[in-house]
Amino acid sequence: MTDKTRRQGAILRLVREREISTQSELVDALRAAGHEVVQTTVSRDVHELGLRKVRTGSGGLAYAPPDAPDADGLRALGAALRRWALDFQASGNILVILTPRGYAAPLADAVDASGLSDAIGTVAGDNTIIVVAREGVSGAELADQLRSYAMEGAA
């Protein structure tokens, strides 16, 4: 394994384990983990790994892998679910969400944009969405997860 591969693996572990907001914080964390790095190397790694800044639960911004959920996206998903989801039906690793006519596409977009890691994709019709769950996640588990997001902003 090359130094670059080890370093980039360490970067991914670090941003998954804790909130790191700046490249200098990332440099310090890597050095503490035994990697001798400079800012330009970390900057290049951040770009190559596709890291992005996402809103955290505490309201700040922090680095995250490209597939990580974003707190803003999850809040928007919750609002979209409250607005448009009428029913959830699960079968195997598939979840079907029923909506009023014309609202399946906007809700599917919200699911896709949320970065929800357990959903690998959606297909929308006029009033029906098929959500495919990641391997090892059932459609019923995904339905429970989506219901919980819908309940978070409900009064």
N, C-alpha and C positions, 0 to 999 in steps of 0.2 A: 504494500500500500504506500502511495507517495505521500509526502508531507502535505501537499495540497489537498489530497483526498481526506487525510486525517483532520486537517484544519477545517475544511468545509463541513465535515461531519460534526466536528466540535461546535461550529457556528450554529448549525441546525439544532443540535441538542440544547445549546444555550438559549436560543430564542424561543424554543418550545418550553423550557423550564422556568424562565423568568422574563420579566419585562426589561428589555434593553432598548433605550430610546435613541441613542446616538452611536455613531461609529467609534467615538473615543471610549464609550462605555464597553463596546464590544471588544475593542483592542485590549482594554484592561482585564476583561473577563477571560479572554483568550490567554493573555500572559499569566494570569492567576492559574489557569489550567495547564500551564507548561508549554505554551506555543509562543515562540519568539516571532512577533509580527510587527509590521509597520502599517500606518494608516492607509497608504496606497494599496497595499496587498488586501487589506480588509475591504476597502472600497470596491476593488475588483471582484472579490469573493461575493460581496453583497449583490452586485450586479449579475454575476454568473449564476448565483443560486436563485435569482428572481425574488429575493426578499422584498417585502413591501411593508409600509407602515400601516398599522390598523389601530382603530380605537379600542382601548382596553376597557375592562369592566370599571376601572377607577376613573375613566374619562380621558386618560392620557393617550399618547401615541407610542407604539413600540413596534420593533421589527417582528415580522412573522413570516413563516414559509408561504409560498404563493397559494397553497391550498387551505390556509388557516382561516377560520371564520372571523368575521369582523363584528364587533359589538354593534356598530351602527347598522350593518347589514342584517344582523339578527333581530334588532329592534324593528327595522323596516319589514322584515319577514313576518314578525309577530303581528304588526299592524295590517299587513296584506292578508294574513290568515284570518284575522278577526273580521275583516271587511268582506272577504270573498269565499272562504272555505265553508261549504255546507255540510259535507260528510267525508269521512275517511273510511276506505275499505282496503284491507290488506290481504295479500295472498303471496306466500313465499317471501321473496325479497323484493316484491313490488307493492307499491302503495298507490291506490287510485284516490284522487281527491276530486270531489264534485263541487262545482261552482255554479252561480247563475250564468245564463247564456252570455257569452262574450267576455267572460272574466277569467277563463282558464289561462290564456296566454300571459296576462299581466301577473297572475299568481305564480305561474311557472317561472317567469323572469325573476320574480322576487326570490324563489327557492334557489335558482341558479346563481343569482348575484350575492346571496347571503354567504357563500363559501361554506355551507353546511357540509362537514366532512363525511357524513354518513350517506349523503345522496350523491350518486355519481352522474345523474342526469335526469332530465324531464322531457316529456313529449306532451304537448298540449293540443287539445281539440277545441271545440267551441265552449263546452261546459265540463270537460273532463281532463284531468292531468294524470299521466302515469309518471310516477317517481320511482326510479330504480335505486335500491339501497346497495351500498357497498357490500362486498363479500363478507359474510359473517354477521350481517345486520339484517334482521327480518323487517318486512314491511310493517308489522305490528309495532316493533320497537321504534321505527321511524315515525309512525303515526303518533305514538306517545310523545316523542321528542317534539314534533311539530305542534301538538296540542299544548305542550308546556310553554312553547314560545308564544302561542296565541293567548295564553292565560296571563303572561307576564305583564302586559299593559292593560289588561281588562280591569274595569272598576267594579 
